[in-house]
């Protein structure tokens, strides 16, 4: 699937993903339930994978 976004949309998506990853890191650190912690780690890794696919050069032009 290909997703076409404007530079402003890309920037908003990147900032949103970064904020969520930061929140997940805090949630992971405080999670007491092992299953919940593992689910949070998987979600964080998924979001980081998406972030890596966002072209940095486009963000600099916006």
N, C-alpha and C positions, 0 to 999 in steps of 0.2 A: 504494500500500500504506500502510495506517495501522498504526502501532505504538503500543500503549497501555502506558505504563510508570508505575510509582509514582514519587513524588518522589525516593525513595532510589535507585531504579534510574536515573532521569534524572541524578541527581548523579554516580553511579558511571560512567555512560556518558560524561558530559562530562569528568570527570577522566581517564578512560582515553584518550579522544580527544586531550585536551590534552597528555598525557604522550607519546603516540605522535607527535603533530605536533612536539613538542620534539625527540624522538629523530630524526625524519626530517630536521629542520633540520641536526642535527649530521652525519647520514649524507650529506646533500646537500653540505655544506661539504667533506667529506673524500673524496667519490666521485671517482675518477680516470677511470673509464669513462663516456664521454658518454651512452651508451644507458642505463646504470644510473642515472645522475644524472637524466636526463629522466624515467625511470619513477618515481623517488622524488619528483620535483617534482609529477608528476601525482597520485600517491597523496596527497601532502600537501595539494594543492588540493582533492581529493575529501573528505578528512577535515575540512578547514576549512569546506567547503560544508555538510557534515552538522552541524558545530558551530553554524553560523549558524542552523540550523533548530530548535535546541533553545531552547525558550522560557525566557528569563531569569527572568521573573516566577515561574514554577513553582519554580525553583531557590531563590529567596529565601524561599519559604514552607516548604520542606522542613526 
